[in-house]
Amino acid sequence: MRVRDDQTAVGGGRSGLRRRRTVTALAGLALTAGLLAGCSSSDGDDGAGGGAGGGGARGRTDAGTGGGAARKGPAYEGPALPGLARQAAWSLPVEGPMSVPVVLDLGDTLLFAKDARGAYLSDETPDVEDGPAQSLYGSDTPEDLVLEFRDVKTGTVRKELRVKTDSVTLTTWHEGRAAVAVTTSTTTASDGLTKASTSTTATLYDSAGRPLGKAELPEQRTQEEDASDSGPVTGRSFLAQGHLVETSGDTLRLTPVDGGTARTVPCEGFESGCGFVSSTATVLAAGGNHLFAPLITDGYYPGFDSTGLSPRVGLYDLADGKKVWDSAKVTPPKGVWVREDDGKTGELSVLRVSDGKVLTSWHLNPWARTRVLATYDLAGGPEALSSFKGDEDPVFSPRGDLAAVFTDDVASVVRVADGKELWAQGEDEHALVPLWFSGDGTVLYGRTLEAETLLAVDARTKKVLAKDLSDRLVPRFNASTGYGWVGAYNAGPGGKVNGFFVFPPAS
């Protein structure tokens, strides 16, 4: 499993904190979570528009004032963006290279943050491969911010929240719904005998700015400790999927933030137990580098067992704790590595559960990165419904019907339901590393491996739709609406793209 740098869980430590966006993986945060202090809100009292004032602080862009709806912003004068309409639905001005606002995608809402001067927090060091931002703000010192919830389709300010916070981070609520965690930490100094400790409280809000719940995160890792989130960790607390995730020794416990029955992830026969990878909200069997599963997927949580001939993965219903699926009872797909002593068990991981189907990842051999991805019926027989070769980290379309994989320096797109390959690269083509699909799944964006140029291709035919895109003009997409956005200064031909632009999907 490739653990990316963007995060999908809130909590952990203060390692790597930056004042602006801290880019890590898809739903967590390596920033310290904390207490929301002094929160108030107003609905649509402040708009967009306006130019930079007072010279502008580095890393901020002035928001201006106005009504709840977005003011008429700058016109988009850049190249066509595959998967999106030619004209922007709404836009905001950008006054300099360090003033492109950073946003969190909350589904039907884009979340901005403004400082006490009314300047948008920005990202001065974007990397296209990081994908959408996972954090708006993180600092050792709490700051007064205004969180601005804008309707993704119109730019209308739906709500404002005034907070004093250490960090503002994207997380997930129940059923994988996007949420934002507003946090602040409290540190108790050492009295000379006891060690200094840090406790945090995180308040979660939905896409409309309504509070969902609050969770205490106990003592966190200190700055001096190794705070890498690239592997399983113990003795730390996180927020993900609407649950407080507590790791201690070989135990992983899930407690609903809004109340309910706590669940413990079964982990038998592993010397170091199981740990939580916050950057991907994934449970990883320690000592079993190739055994992992999502923390929660479609209402199910995983369990691991290494007491038999081969390690296996189970799925348990979050509602009642009953096991509903066991990898030991399925037949490995053709061509995967299996144990010599029984000829039928191998190492696999669970990628996701969707529509009653379990998508698994099997080793082609113990040393290869190439996998065989096989789909099984959650409540059905042992045989795979479909299978195809892929890598350890496929890119899925928003609906999950397509998967872009990269194996042996060759990209391909596969239809997940039946494993049919729609296309694969030829030997005479530059290797294309898939990044993400457009909001409607019709376009695949990627980066060539040798030349490191950015391309957009038709997801079903491989036809090149755009080439030599700049990092700033590769759009991020909202899966629920199909809308996409770019933010740039002096980008595109002639440097004419100046602003933050949100586009509807192409018709």
Backbone torsions as a table, in degrees:
resi	resn	phi	psi	omega
1	MET	NA	128.4	176.6
2	ARG	-88.0	120.6	179.6
3	VAL	-93.9	111.3	-176.8
4	ARG	-77.3	178.6	-177.9
5	ASP	-93.2	-8.3	176.2
6	ASP	-88.0	155.3	-170.6
7	GLN	-118.3	158.0	-176.4
8	THR	-129.2	2.6	178.7
9	ALA	-134.0	148.6	179.9
10	VAL	-98.1	134.6	175.0
11	GLY	128.0	-176.4	175.0
12	GLY	111.8	-94.7	-175.2
13	GLY	-151.6	-173.9	-175.9
14	ARG	-106.9	12.3	-178.9
15	SER	-64.4	139.8	172.3
16	GLY	72.5	17.7	-179.0
17	LEU	-66.2	136.4	171.7
18	ARG	-126.0	158.0	-175.2
19	ARG	-67.9	-30.2	-179.7
20	ARG	-106.0	-144.5	-178.7
21	ARG	-60.4	131.1	171.0
22	THR	-106.2	105.4	-176.6
23	VAL	-82.0	124.9	-179.3
24	THR	-135.0	-103.8	173.7
25	ALA	-129.9	-169.5	-174.7
26	LEU	-79.1	67.9	113.0
27	ALA	175.9	50.3	179.6
28	GLY	-156.1	-170.6	-174.9
29	LEU	-156.0	134.5	174.7
30	ALA	-91.7	5.3	175.4
31	LEU	-78.7	153.9	176.2
32	THR	-72.4	132.8	176.2
33	ALA	-84.3	160.3	-178.2
34	GLY	-163.7	-164.5	-168.1
35	LEU	-90.1	133.8	172.9
36	LEU	-78.0	123.4	-177.9
37	ALA	-120.7	128.2	174.0
38	GLY	62.2	65.5	-177.3
39	CYS	-99.1	127.3	173.2
40	SER	-136.4	164.8	-176.2
41	SER	-142.4	159.0	171.8
42	SER	-145.1	147.7	-176.2
43	ASP	-101.6	107.7	171.2
44	GLY	67.9	31.4	-179.5
45	ASP	-86.2	-17.0	-175.2
46	ASP	-132.1	135.8	-177.3
47	GLY	-106.7	-160.5	-179.2
48	ALA	-99.7	-139.4	174.3
49	GLY	66.2	-174.6	177.7
50	GLY	85.1	155.2	178.0
51	GLY	-100.6	178.5	178.8
52	ALA	-72.6	141.7	-179.5
53	GLY	-120.8	155.3	173.7
54	GLY	59.4	29.8	178.7
55	GLY	84.7	-28.9	175.4
56	GLY	78.8	127.6	177.2
57	ALA	-77.1	147.5	177.5
58	ARG	-58.6	132.6	178.0
59	GLY	82.5	8.0	177.7
60	ARG	-126.9	154.3	171.6
61	THR	-132.2	132.4	-174.7
62	ASP	-66.7	137.1	-175.9
63	ALA	-90.3	-26.4	-175.0
64	GLY	74.6	-175.1	179.3
65	THR	-132.4	169.3	179.6
66	GLY	156.4	-158.7	-178.8
67	GLY	-80.8	-178.2	-178.0
68	GLY	-66.8	-35.0	-179.9
69	ALA	-77.6	152.7	179.1
70	ALA	-66.5	133.9	174.4
71	ARG	-66.5	162.0	176.7
72	LYS	-66.5	112.5	-176.6
73	GLY	-93.8	-167.0	-178.8
74	PRO	-67.9	153.1	176.8
75	ALA	-82.1	146.6	178.5
76	TYR	-82.4	125.1	-178.2
77	GLU	-122.0	27.7	-179.4
78	GLY	-101.3	-173.5	179.4
79	PRO	-69.7	160.1	175.7
80	ALA	-62.5	143.2	-178.9
81	LEU	-110.7	107.9	-176.5
82	PRO	-53.5	134.0	-178.2
83	GLY	94.8	-8.8	-177.5
84	LEU	-127.1	156.3	176.8
85	ALA	-64.7	161.2	-177.1
86	ARG	-71.3	-33.3	-178.0
87	GLN	-108.9	143.1	-179.9
88	ALA	-72.2	146.2	175.1
89	ALA	-75.3	-36.5	175.9
90	TRP	-160.8	164.6	-176.0
91	SER	-154.8	164.3	175.4
92	LEU	-129.7	148.0	179.3
93	PRO	-74.9	152.0	173.7
94	VAL	-128.3	128.4	-171.1
95	GLU	-103.8	-0.3	-179.5
96	GLY	-173.7	167.9	-176.3
97	PRO	-64.6	-22.6	-179.5
98	MET	-102.0	18.4	-174.0
99	SER	-124.0	20.9	175.9
100	VAL	-77.3	118.2	-175.6
101	PRO	-64.4	145.4	173.1
102	VAL	-100.4	142.7	-175.9
103	VAL	-132.8	155.6	170.8
104	LEU	-106.5	135.1	-179.8
105	ASP	-88.3	109.9	-179.8
106	LEU	-106.5	23.5	179.4
107	GLY	93.8	-97.6	178.6
108	ASP	-86.3	3.1	-176.0
109	THR	-135.2	143.0	167.4
110	LEU	-106.1	131.0	-177.2
111	LEU	-103.2	123.0	174.1
112	PHE	-109.1	164.3	174.1
113	ALA	-134.4	137.1	178.4
114	LYS	-120.1	145.9	177.6
115	ASP	-85.4	-172.2	-175.5
116	ALA	-64.2	-22.7	178.6
117	ARG	-85.1	-6.5	-175.7
118	GLY	87.0	15.7	179.2
119	ALA	-94.0	134.9	178.4
120	TYR	-68.2	137.7	170.4
121	LEU	-68.1	143.8	-173.0
122	SER	-133.4	173.2	178.9
123	ASP	-119.6	112.2	-176.2
124	GLU	-91.8	-8.2	-178.1
125	THR	-132.4	65.5	-177.7
126	PRO	-73.8	152.9	173.5
127	ASP	-134.8	119.6	-172.9
128	VAL	-59.0	-32.4	-176.9
129	GLU	-72.9	-11.8	177.1
130	ASP	-74.0	-18.7	-178.5
131	GLY	73.4	-163.3	-179.8
132	PRO	-60.2	150.5	-178.4
133	ALA	-64.9	148.9	176.4
134	GLN	-112.7	-10.5	-179.8
135	SER	-143.6	138.4	175.4
136	LEU	-92.8	-34.2	-170.9
137	TYR	-156.2	143.3	173.0
138	GLY	-158.8	131.2	-177.4
139	SER	-158.0	156.5	173.2
140	ASP	-72.1	-20.0	-177.2
141	THR	-113.2	122.0	178.3
142	PRO	-58.8	147.1	-179.2
143	GLU	-135.6	147.7	174.6
144	ASP	-76.0	124.0	-179.9
145	LEU	-131.7	156.8	169.9
146	VAL	-113.9	118.6	177.0
147	LEU	-90.3	126.8	-172.5
148	GLU	-115.2	112.3	-179.4
149	PHE	-94.4	108.9	-177.8
150	ARG	-108.2	134.4	174.9
151	ASP	-59.5	126.2	-174.0
152	VAL	-65.1	-27.8	-176.6
153	LYS	-84.3	-33.1	-173.1
154	THR	-117.0	-18.7	-175.3
155	GLY	82.5	-0.4	179.3
156	THR	-63.0	135.2	176.1
157	VAL	-76.2	110.8	-178.0
158	ARG	-81.5	-32.6	-178.9
159	LYS	-165.0	153.1	171.8
160	GLU	-124.5	141.0	174.7
161	LEU	-124.2	128.9	176.2
162	ARG	-99.6	121.9	-173.2
163	VAL	-135.4	157.8	168.4
164	LYS	-118.2	117.0	-164.6
165	THR	-148.8	156.1	171.6
166	ASP	-85.5	-34.3	-175.4
167	SER	-155.9	151.0	175.5
168	VAL	-129.3	116.5	-166.7
169	THR	-135.9	142.4	173.1
170	LEU	-73.5	134.8	175.2
171	THR	-142.5	-167.0	179.6
172	THR	-129.6	148.1	175.1
173	TRP	-104.9	-171.0	179.9
174	HIS	-57.4	148.1	-179.4
175	GLU	63.1	21.0	175.7
176	GLY	75.5	10.9	-179.3
177	ARG	-67.9	139.5	-179.1
178	ALA	-66.8	142.6	177.6
179	ALA	-147.7	168.5	177.4
180	VAL	-123.4	136.7	178.4
181	ALA	-106.6	124.7	178.2
182	VAL	-109.0	122.2	-167.4
183	THR	-134.7	156.5	172.4
184	THR	-149.9	146.6	-178.1
185	SER	-110.5	155.0	175.8
186	THR	-125.8	125.8	-177.5
187	THR	-110.2	130.7	174.3
188	THR	-101.1	119.6	-175.7
189	ALA	-70.4	157.5	177.3
190	SER	-69.3	141.2	175.7
191	ASP	-94.2	12.0	-178.6
192	GLY	101.5	-24.0	179.1
193	LEU	-113.8	-55.1	177.0
194	THR	-78.4	150.3	179.0
195	LYS	-76.3	152.2	173.8
196	ALA	-62.5	144.9	-179.2
197	SER	-135.1	153.7	179.4
198	THR	-126.8	128.0	174.9
199	SER	-118.6	151.8	-177.7
200	THR	-137.9	156.3	172.9
201	THR	-130.2	134.9	178.5
202	ALA	-118.0	130.1	173.8
203	THR	-106.5	128.2	-176.6
204	LEU	-102.4	140.3	179.2
205	TYR	-126.7	149.8	176.8
206	ASP	-86.6	-172.7	-174.6
207	SER	-69.0	-15.5	177.4
208	ALA	-97.3	4.3	-179.6
209	GLY	82.2	13.7	178.6
210	ARG	-87.4	137.5	180.0
211	PRO	-66.9	136.0	178.6
212	LEU	-102.4	-35.3	-177.7
213	GLY	171.3	173.6	-177.7
214	LYS	-137.1	141.1	-178.9
215	ALA	-137.1	137.8	173.0
216	GLU	-85.1	129.0	174.3
217	LEU	-106.1	113.1	-176.4
218	PRO	-62.5	-170.1	-173.3
219	GLU	-48.9	135.5	-177.1
220	GLN	-105.4	167.6	175.8
221	ARG	-59.9	139.5	179.1
222	THR	-82.0	163.8	-175.8
223	GLN	-60.5	-33.1	-174.3
224	GLU	-74.0	-19.0	-177.0
225	GLU	-79.7	159.2	175.4
226	ASP	-66.1	119.1	-175.1
227	ALA	-114.9	26.7	178.0
228	SER	-64.9	137.1	178.6
229	ASP	-106.3	22.2	-177.3
230	SER	-87.0	-2.1	179.6
231	GLY	-144.2	176.7	-179.9
232	PRO	-67.5	144.8	-178.5
233	VAL	-130.3	156.5	177.5
234	THR	-130.6	162.7	178.4
235	GLY	74.1	24.0	-179.1
236	ARG	-135.6	164.7	-178.9
237	SER	-124.9	146.8	-177.5
238	PHE	-142.4	165.9	171.2
239	LEU	-119.6	128.1	176.5
240	ALA	-160.8	142.9	177.3
241	GLN	54.8	34.6	178.4
242	GLY	71.9	16.3	-178.3
243	HIS	-125.2	147.3	167.4
244	LEU	-83.3	121.3	-178.3
245	VAL	-104.5	114.2	-178.2
246	GLU	-113.9	125.7	178.7
247	THR	-113.5	132.6	179.0
248	SER	-152.6	115.8	-176.5
249	GLY	61.6	-124.3	179.6
250	ASP	-102.5	19.8	-177.5
251	THR	-109.7	138.3	176.1
252	LEU	-128.8	116.1	-173.4
253	ARG	-118.0	136.0	-179.5
254	LEU	-114.8	119.7	179.9
255	THR	-122.0	121.8	179.6
256	PRO	-58.9	133.2	-179.9
257	VAL	-63.1	-36.6	-176.1
258	ASP	-94.6	18.9	177.9
259	GLY	94.3	153.1	-179.1
260	GLY	134.0	-176.7	-175.5
261	THR	-78.1	129.7	176.0
262	ALA	-78.6	149.6	177.6
263	ARG	-124.6	147.4	176.4
264	THR	-112.9	130.0	179.9
265	VAL	-72.0	117.0	177.7
266	PRO	-63.4	136.3	-180.0
267	CYS	-150.4	96.5	-173.5
268	GLU	-114.1	135.3	171.0
269	GLY	85.7	2.4	177.9
270	PHE	-98.6	128.2	-174.1
271	GLU	-57.0	-39.5	-177.5
272	SER	-106.6	13.8	178.3
273	GLY	70.3	-152.9	-179.4
274	CYS	-124.2	145.1	-179.6
275	GLY	-124.3	171.8	-177.1
276	PHE	-113.7	126.1	176.2
277	VAL	-96.7	103.1	-172.1
278	SER	-66.4	-29.3	-175.8
279	SER	-66.3	-21.9	179.4
280	THR	-127.8	7.7	-176.4
281	ALA	50.1	49.9	-174.8
282	THR	-121.8	143.0	173.0
283	VAL	-96.5	129.6	-176.3
284	LEU	-123.9	128.1	177.9
285	ALA	-73.5	112.5	-178.1
286	ALA	-62.7	132.2	-176.6
287	GLY	88.7	-15.6	174.9
288	GLY	-115.0	82.9	-171.2
289	ASN	-60.7	-17.9	-174.7
290	HIS	-111.0	17.7	-177.2
291	LEU	-119.4	109.6	-179.1
292	PHE	-151.3	165.3	178.0
293	ALA	-161.3	155.1	176.2
294	PRO	-61.7	149.2	177.1
295	LEU	-55.8	-50.8	175.4
296	ILE	-142.0	131.8	177.5
297	THR	-139.0	115.6	178.0
298	ASP	55.7	35.4	177.2
299	GLY	89.3	11.8	-179.8
300	TYR	-125.4	144.8	175.0
301	TYR	-119.5	158.0	-171.5
302	PRO	-93.5	166.1	169.9
303	GLY	-143.1	151.5	-175.8
304	PHE	-128.7	144.1	-178.4
305	ASP	-143.4	122.6	179.4
306	SER	-120.7	25.4	-177.8
307	THR	-85.4	-12.2	-179.4
308	GLY	-98.3	-157.9	-179.3
309	LEU	-64.6	-37.5	-176.8
310	SER	-139.8	142.8	178.7
311	PRO	-59.2	144.9	178.8
312	ARG	-136.5	162.6	-178.0
313	VAL	-118.9	137.7	174.4
314	GLY	-121.4	161.8	175.7
315	LEU	-122.2	138.2	-175.9
316	TYR	-124.5	142.1	178.7
317	ASP	-73.4	124.5	-178.9
318	LEU	-63.5	-28.1	-176.2
319	ALA	-70.4	-42.0	-175.5
320	ASP	-126.9	-2.2	177.4
321	GLY	77.8	6.9	-177.7
322	LYS	-84.2	142.0	177.0
323	LYS	-71.8	132.2	-178.5
324	VAL	-117.4	-11.9	-177.3
325	TRP	-156.0	142.7	-178.6
326	ASP	-139.3	123.5	-178.0
327	SER	-64.1	-21.6	179.6
328	ALA	-67.3	-16.4	-176.1
329	LYS	-101.0	6.1	179.4
330	VAL	-108.9	158.3	179.3
331	THR	-91.5	127.1	178.8
332	PRO	-60.2	143.4	177.1
333	PRO	-66.6	158.9	-176.5
334	LYS	-62.9	136.6	173.4
335	GLY	94.3	-7.4	-177.9
336	VAL	-84.4	164.4	177.8
337	TRP	-72.7	132.9	175.3
338	VAL	-131.7	160.3	-180.0
339	ARG	-66.3	141.5	180.0
340	GLU	-70.7	-29.6	-174.3
341	ASP	-74.8	-25.5	177.7
342	ASP	-125.0	-14.8	174.9
343	GLY	68.2	13.5	-176.5
344	LYS	-142.5	-8.5	179.4
345	THR	-114.6	139.9	178.0
346	GLY	-138.5	-172.8	179.6
347	GLU	-98.5	130.3	179.7
348	LEU	-140.9	163.8	174.6
349	SER	-132.4	163.7	177.9
350	VAL	-103.8	128.5	178.2
351	LEU	-92.3	-39.9	-178.8
352	ARG	-172.8	165.0	169.3
353	VAL	-123.0	132.8	-179.4
354	SER	-153.8	131.5	177.3
355	ASP	53.0	40.1	177.3
356	GLY	75.5	12.6	-179.7
357	LYS	-118.5	140.7	178.9
358	VAL	-106.5	119.8	176.6
359	LEU	-95.9	120.4	-176.2
360	THR	-114.9	162.7	179.3
361	SER	-128.4	119.1	-176.8
362	TRP	-112.0	148.4	175.7
363	HIS	-73.5	130.1	171.7
364	LEU	-70.8	-39.4	166.9
365	ASN	-155.9	163.2	-172.2
366	PRO	-62.3	-16.4	-173.8
367	TRP	-110.0	-11.0	-174.7
368	ALA	-89.4	150.1	173.6
369	ARG	-81.2	-21.2	179.9
370	THR	-68.9	136.5	-180.0
371	ARG	-120.7	168.8	166.0
372	VAL	-113.4	120.6	179.9
373	LEU	-96.0	122.1	-175.8
374	ALA	-127.2	141.1	-179.9
375	THR	-106.8	133.6	178.5
376	TYR	-124.6	152.1	173.9
377	ASP	-75.7	128.4	-176.7
378	LEU	-58.1	-36.9	-177.3
379	ALA	-115.9	15.8	-174.2
380	GLY	-106.1	-153.8	-175.1
381	GLY	-78.7	-177.1	-173.4
382	PRO	-81.3	-16.8	-174.7
383	GLU	-81.6	145.9	178.2
384	ALA	-70.1	139.1	177.1
385	LEU	-76.9	-32.0	177.7
386	SER	-160.8	160.7	176.4
387	SER	-156.4	155.5	176.9
388	PHE	-160.6	156.4	177.8
389	LYS	-77.7	141.9	179.6
390	GLY	-157.3	-171.0	178.2
391	ASP	-104.2	-175.1	-175.9
392	GLU	-81.2	-6.0	-177.3
393	ASP	-144.9	69.2	-178.2
394	PRO	-66.4	155.5	175.9
395	VAL	-102.6	123.1	-177.5
396	PHE	-102.1	147.6	172.0
397	SER	-69.2	160.2	-177.6
398	PRO	-54.3	-36.7	178.7
399	ARG	-82.7	-10.0	179.0
400	GLY	80.0	7.2	-177.5
401	ASP	-83.6	-21.2	179.3
402	LEU	-119.7	149.1	175.1
403	ALA	-131.1	128.7	173.0
404	ALA	-99.0	124.6	-176.5
405	VAL	-123.2	158.4	-178.7
406	PHE	-134.1	104.9	-178.7
407	THR	-130.5	135.3	178.4
408	ASP	52.1	42.3	178.6
409	ASP	61.6	29.8	177.7
410	VAL	-132.4	129.0	176.6
411	ALA	-93.0	148.7	174.5
412	SER	-151.0	159.6	175.5
413	VAL	-120.4	131.1	-174.3
414	VAL	-124.3	143.2	171.9
415	ARG	-83.5	117.6	-170.0
416	VAL	-65.3	-38.8	-172.7
417	ALA	-58.2	-39.9	-177.4
418	ASP	-122.8	1.6	178.4
419	GLY	75.4	9.5	-177.9
420	LYS	-72.9	130.6	177.1
421	GLU	-81.6	120.3	179.8
422	LEU	-79.6	-37.9	174.5
423	TRP	-164.3	159.8	174.8
424	ALA	-143.3	152.6	-179.7
425	GLN	-71.3	151.5	175.9
426	GLY	-94.9	170.4	-177.8
427	GLU	-66.2	-24.2	-176.9
428	ASP	-90.1	10.8	-177.3
429	GLU	-110.3	151.9	173.8
430	HIS	-68.3	133.4	179.1
431	ALA	-60.6	128.4	-176.9
432	LEU	-110.1	117.1	177.6
433	VAL	-87.7	114.9	-178.2
434	PRO	-64.6	138.9	176.2
435	LEU	-106.4	-61.7	177.7
436	TRP	-166.4	164.2	177.1
437	PHE	-91.4	160.1	170.9
438	SER	-68.8	170.1	-175.6
439	GLY	-61.1	-28.5	178.8
440	ASP	-99.4	2.3	176.5
441	GLY	78.1	8.5	-176.8
442	THR	-89.3	-16.6	-176.2
443	VAL	-125.8	139.2	175.0
444	LEU	-114.4	124.4	174.7
445	TYR	-96.2	144.3	-179.9
446	GLY	-159.8	172.8	178.7
447	ARG	-122.7	132.1	177.1
448	THR	-70.5	141.7	-172.9
449	LEU	-72.0	-42.7	-176.2
450	GLU	-79.5	-54.7	-175.0
451	ALA	-83.9	-15.4	-177.9
452	GLU	55.0	40.8	173.4
453	THR	-98.8	154.1	-177.1
454	LEU	-98.5	133.1	-177.1
455	LEU	-128.8	160.1	168.3
456	ALA	-128.7	129.3	-179.4
457	VAL	-127.3	155.9	173.7
458	ASP	-63.9	126.5	-173.2
459	ALA	-64.9	-24.2	-175.9
460	ARG	-104.5	-15.9	-177.0
461	THR	-123.4	-14.2	-178.2
462	LYS	76.7	3.9	179.1
463	LYS	-63.0	131.9	179.7
464	VAL	-72.7	123.5	-179.0
465	LEU	-101.8	-27.3	177.8
466	ALA	-158.4	145.4	179.4
467	LYS	-136.7	164.4	178.3
468	ASP	53.6	40.6	176.7
469	LEU	-72.2	144.8	173.6
470	SER	-80.2	155.7	-179.7
471	ASP	-53.9	-40.1	-176.2
472	ARG	-71.0	-16.8	-176.9
473	LEU	-109.5	21.4	169.1
474	VAL	-96.8	110.1	-172.5
475	PRO	-71.1	150.4	166.7
476	ARG	-94.7	149.2	-172.8
477	PHE	-122.7	146.0	174.6
478	ASN	-96.7	116.9	-173.1
479	ALA	-67.2	-33.0	-174.1
480	SER	-77.5	-27.4	-177.7
481	THR	-114.9	-18.9	-175.2
482	GLY	83.3	-5.0	178.2
483	TYR	-68.7	156.0	178.2
484	GLY	-140.9	164.3	-176.8
485	TRP	-147.7	152.9	172.3
486	VAL	-136.2	153.2	174.0
487	GLY	-135.6	129.1	-174.0
488	ALA	-156.1	161.5	172.8
489	TYR	-136.0	126.1	-178.8
490	ASN	54.4	41.8	-179.8
491	ALA	-105.6	168.0	177.5
492	GLY	77.1	176.9	179.3
493	PRO	-56.6	125.9	179.9
494	GLY	73.1	6.9	179.4
495	GLY	63.1	33.9	-174.2
496	LYS	-89.1	-6.6	-178.6
497	VAL	-91.4	107.1	-179.1
498	ASN	-135.2	102.1	179.4
499	GLY	152.1	177.0	173.0
500	PHE	-109.8	119.6	-171.0
501	PHE	-122.4	134.6	177.0
502	VAL	-117.8	127.7	-173.9
503	PHE	-116.6	145.1	169.7
504	PRO	-75.4	163.8	177.2
505	PRO	-66.5	154.0	177.5
506	ALA	-63.2	141.9	-179.3
507	SER	-82.3	NA	NA
